[in-house]
Amino acid sequence: MKATVAPPSPRAVLPRADASRTRHARDALELLFGPAGTRAFCVRLWDGTVEGPPDSRFTLVLRQPDVLRRVLLPPSERRLAEAFARNDFDIEGDLEAAVRLGDLLAERAVSWRTMARVVPHLLALPRSPRAGRGRLRVADGLSDFGTRHAEPRDAAAIRFHYDLGDDFYALWLDRRMVYSCAYFATGAETLDDAQEAKLDLTCRKLRVRPGERLLDIGCGWGGLVLHAVQRYGVEAVGVTLSHKQAAFAHRAIAEAGLAGRAEVCIRDYRRLREFGRFDKIASVGMLEHVRGLQLESYFATAFDLLRPGGVFLTHGIVALDDARRRGVRERVRDRLWRRGEFIERYIFPDGEVVQLAELVRAAELAGFETRDVESLREHYARTLRHWSSRLEAHHAEAAGMVGEAAYRVWRLYLAAAARGFATGRLAVVQLLLAKPDANGRHVVPLTRSDLYGETRHGGPGAIT
């Protein structure tokens, strides 16, 4: 495909220094991404120069001559993301497709041979300070609350992520404020319908029945608690570490007239013994905040809180890349690229994902029997694309609430996550775990026909 090159503005011939900067930037881009005619994207430089196929899915817009130098000396995921958040460069078009540029840079920018050729061009570009380019909200100071996954530190990390404000999340979540993977039976569902379907699938997998007690560990804004009480007639308790989420859930419970049947508390999952035992337990989107030895504590707590014969459904993200055999080159690349530092610093402090095998092992060490595992990987890619498009549709409102830089951080995060699930780097799974009674019995039937063989809301225990 032939590249198109638009000349600079006709106002005047570029000064020699500007022409030199443009040439060095173009040469650096060619070394990193190949000749313009072979790329799947366009590039527009600060002087108006455009290179690339006219029908590309996105255009990389470099606003300043210093951007490539600042991002790539030294190269890292964090520096690339920060430059995007500060609007030093932009993506016009498909941001999810553009995330692939980060993977390409991770591959090539840690190659000594490639960088030996690129660095002279980068050094020829100007150096400028970062001051005044936009302040970023950073998760600093967590060490003041103790070591990783100490209870006070977990609470601080949760506050950083969720206390941006209910109004911000309401711009792009569904009407129930469900902040986890939706369920698309056909792919044509709206986000609202797909999230309702996920809540219902969760209840159906748990086989909840009227009068039972349900615990939701990490309940968010209370969507599952409300759905289970209204649709299935259970009594439900939800716990969260976010004061804003709890206040939102309290209002929703009161407005629905469910006081006495539904309750949401601010409580660490390790401090729930006072609530007694439950017939069924769910934990959706909580695993990302648990890691290492804490997994054993997490599953042991759920096991102790569950009555014999009951079931526990846990739903969370797992790292498929980490489970695959990876060579020295891949491990060195990710270390040098500092993969994951962007999310750790600006989105999910202390958040980590584990391998599926680690989850199953920790659950069975606690005494659970694994009854079912389902991957919803493609469903989460769809969910994230819905969230991304809704956030972009409310750009002005979101930026007014959290600032332009934070809006761009979240826009990049959602697009990158969608690509991670779409390409199989990440997955989201639901594990159904049983606690057999003394005779080995539990509530899970012989087949899954009760889950998928009936219409929505028609499963066992549903109030129709």
Secondary structure by P-SEA (a helix, b strand, c coil): cbbbbbcccccccccaaaaaaaaaaaaaaaaacccccccccccccccccccccccccbbbbbcccaaaaaacccccaaaaaaaaaacccccccccccccaaaaaaaaccccaaaaaaaaaaaaabbbbbcccccccccccccccccccccaaaaaaaaaacccccaaaaaacccccccccbbbbccccccaaaaaaaaaaaaaaaacccccbbbbbccccccaaaaaaaaccbbbbbbbbccaaaaaaaaaaaaaacccccbbbbbcccccccccccccbbbbcccccccccaaaaaaaaaaaaaccccbbbbbbbcccccccccccaaaaaaaaaacccccccccccccbbbbcaaaaaaaaaaacccccccccaaaaaaaaaaaaaaaaaaaaaaaaaaccaaaaaaaaaaaaaaaaaaaaccbbbbbbbbbbccccccccccccccccccccccccccccc
